Amino acid sequence: MKYYFFLLLILISVFGFSQKSKLDFNSIEKNLNNPESSYNYEKLIFKYKGFPKSLDSIEAEHLYYGRNFRDSIISTSDEDFKKLAHAFKDNNFEDCISLGKILYNKDPTNLDVLLILLRAYDTKHDENNFIHHLVQFRTLTDAIKSSGDGKSEKTAYLVNTIGDEYILLNILNIGSDYKRQNSNPTKNGMFDVWEKDKNTVLYIKVLYLNL
């Protein structure tokens, strides 16, 4: 099973790219809250939890970016997440699973929680749960990669959190040869500029839509 985990980011990087699309956050919020919409949150989360392979790219965008409009999200500063992170640091994967399940039920599109669950299920050789959460993780990260190409501020990759930014950097195989040169405030977020050299620059926007 560790073979699966170590290939996780490689698989996402190779198979996850899709057509770029312009995001309309106002429409995403309205659709998620509209019971009549095909993109209503309850409808999408039912598919996401039950059969994530059935989600298309637009549904994935609604789930990932719609997290900004949810009240029950878990942040890395929350005490419950700190307990999960501590269990992970101690390689206590049984606690990772029990605590991770609780946080997953509260905030099922949280990439940090999904990553810890993936590592825990991999260690416990629980292939079914590993594959299920891997599909969910890939679905959400594909939405990030479809948000832009990172070549300019206008086409920057859009992420919900700084943690998601570092997950994206790993998926894109951006290593220590890239340095964050600037963090520029902008409407609804912050542009981070990562530079390898003058001709190799990557733009990522961390969103602050709920402020």
N, C-alpha and C positions, 0 to 999 in steps of 0.2 A: 504493500500500500504506500510506502514512503516514495516509491517510484512515481506514483500519481501526484503526490504533493510536490515533489521537486520539479515535475514538469508542468505544474499548474500555470505559472506565469508565461512559460514558453508557449503552451497550448493557446492561451488567451491571445498572446501576441501574434501568433501565426494565423489563427482562424477567426479572430474577432473583428477585423476591420470591415466596415460597411460604409454605405453612402453617407456623406455629411448632410446634415439638415439644420435649418435655422429654427431655433427654439422660440416658442411664444409662451412665456411663463404665465401670463394672465389666462390664456386659454387652458393651460395645464391645470391651474388651480380651479377654474370654473368646471372643467370636465370632471375632475376628481370629486367635486362636491355635488355634482348633478346626478341624481339617481337614475335619470333617463339616458345618460350618456353611456356609450360603449366603453368609455375610459373612466367610469366611476371607480373610486378607490376600492370599494368592497368587491366589485367584480374582478378587478385586476389582481388584488391580493389573493383572491380565491384561486385564480389560475396560477399565480406565482408560487403559492404554497403547495398546490396540488399537482400541477403539471407545468413547470416553468418552461419546458421546451416549446409549449404552445404559444408563448408570448411573441408578438412581432416587435419590430424596432420602435414603433410609435408607442406601443403599450409599455415597453421598457423605459422609454424616455419619461413617460408619465410617472412610472413608479420611482425611478431614480430621482428626478428633479422634483417630483411631487413631495418628496420627503421634507422639503423646505417649508411646506404648508401644513405639516402634521404637528400636533401638540405633544404626542407621546414618544418623541425621539429620545435616544440615549446619547449623551455626549461622553467624551473620554474623561471629563472632569467629574462625572457622577460617581458617587460612592459604589454603586452596584457594578459599574464598569471597572473601577479600580480593583474591586475584589476579583473580577474575572481576569484582569491583567496580571494580578499578583499570582493567581493560580497558574496562569500560563507561564509566567517567569519561573515558577517552582516546578514546572513540568508535571503539575497535578492535573492530568487530563480528564480524570473522572469529574473533578470539580469544574473544569472548563466546560464539560458537556452539560452538567446540571445547571450551572450558572448561565452558560451561554444560551441554553434553551429558554430560560426565563426572559433574558434580554431580547432574544430573537422574537419571542411572542409579542413583546412590547414594541419592537422596532425591527421588523423583518428585513428591511432593506439597508441595514447598517453594515457597511463593508468590513469594518473592524471586527464586529461580532462574527460575521461570516468567516473571516480568515481564521480566527481562533478556533471556531467550530471545525473548520476544514482540517486544521493541524491536529486537533484532538481526535477526530474520527479517523484520520489517517493513522495515527499512532495506535488506536484501538482496533485497527483492521476492520472498521465498519464501512465496507465499500458502498453499500446502498445509500447511507446517509451522506457519505463523502460525495458521491456522484450527484446526488440531489442538490446539495448546497453548491457544488461546483457549477452546475448549470445555472443556478440562480446568480452566482457571483459573476459568471461570464456574461449573462444577460445584462446585468447592471453596468459592468465595465464596458461592454460594447456600446451602451448608450453614451458613456463619457467619450469614447473614441469617435463616435459619430457626431459629436458636438462641434468639432473643428479640426484643424490640422496643426495648430500650434505655431504657425509661421508668422503671425502678426497679431496685434491686439484685436483686430476685427475677426480673426479666425482662431482665436485662442481656444484651447480645450477648457471646458467648463466643469468644475468640480464643486461638490457641496461643502467639503471640509478640507482642512490642511492634511488630515490623515488620508483622505481620498487622493489628494495631490501626490503624496508619496507612493501610494499604491499605483497610480498612473505612471509615475516615473519608473517604477520597477517594471511595469508591463511594457513600457516603451524601451526598456533596456538602457535607460539614462543612468550612467554611473557617476563615480566621483570626479570624472573629468569635466562634468558640468558644475557650474557654481551659480547660485542665485545672486544675481547682480543688483536687482531692484525689486521693490514691492511698492507698486503705485496704486493709491486709492482711486476708485472710479465708482460710477453709479452702480449700486447693488453688489459691490464686491471689491476685490483687490487683485490687480494684475501682478503676478510673479514672473519675472524675466530670468530664465535660466540660460546661461551662456557657456559654450565650450570654447569658442573663439569668435572673432568678429563676424564670421560668416556662418556660424552655427548657433542659432538662437531659438529658444523654445518659449512660447507664451502660454501661461496657464492662468485662468481666472478663477479665484476662489469666491463663490457666491455668498452674499449676505442678504438673501431675499426676504427673510422674516424679521428684519430689524425695522 
